[in-house]
């Protein structure tokens, strides 16, 4: 004898209602304005000023610090004053 099993429980499908309506009466969320950062130019970097000329005004033309003009064309190459 062959027995066939019959299910003792038959599930009943259930439908779940999903609401798809949206409410139009809700106000949009308020937000605080965020300040925007403005790009600024980088600080200008000035080149250093040129060194001042050696104006020691002691009458020499060679800027070696003494009062003798070692490059004078009229130098007589003696130990006395330059001519």
ChimeraX attribute file (.defattr): number of C-alpha atoms within 10 A of each C-alpha:
attribute: neighborCount
match mode: 1-to-1
recipient: residues
	/A:1	3
	/A:2	4
	/A:3	5
	/A:4	6
	/A:5	6
	/A:6	7
	/A:7	7
	/A:8	6
	/A:9	6
	/A:10	7
	/A:11	7
	/A:12	6
	/A:13	6
	/A:14	6
	/A:15	6
	/A:16	6
	/A:17	6
	/A:18	6
	/A:19	6
	/A:20	6
	/A:21	6
	/A:22	7
	/A:23	7
	/A:24	7
	/A:25	6
	/A:26	7
	/A:27	7
	/A:28	7
	/A:29	5
	/A:30	6
	/A:31	6
	/A:32	5
	/A:33	6
	/A:34	6
	/A:35	6
	/A:36	6
	/A:37	6
	/A:38	6
	/A:39	6
	/A:40	6
	/A:41	6
	/A:42	6
	/A:43	6
	/A:44	6
	/A:45	6
	/A:46	6
	/A:47	6
	/A:48	6
	/A:49	6
	/A:50	6
	/A:51	6
	/A:52	6
	/A:53	7
	/A:54	11
	/A:55	10
	/A:56	13
	/A:57	10
	/A:58	12
	/A:59	13
	/A:60	17
	/A:61	18
	/A:62	14
	/A:63	17
	/A:64	12
	/A:65	14
	/A:66	13
	/A:67	16
	/A:68	18
	/A:69	20
	/A:70	16
	/A:71	10
	/A:72	13
	/A:73	9
	/A:74	10
	/A:75	14
	/A:76	11
	/A:77	10
	/A:78	8
	/A:79	6
	/A:80	8
	/A:81	11
	/A:82	15
	/A:83	12
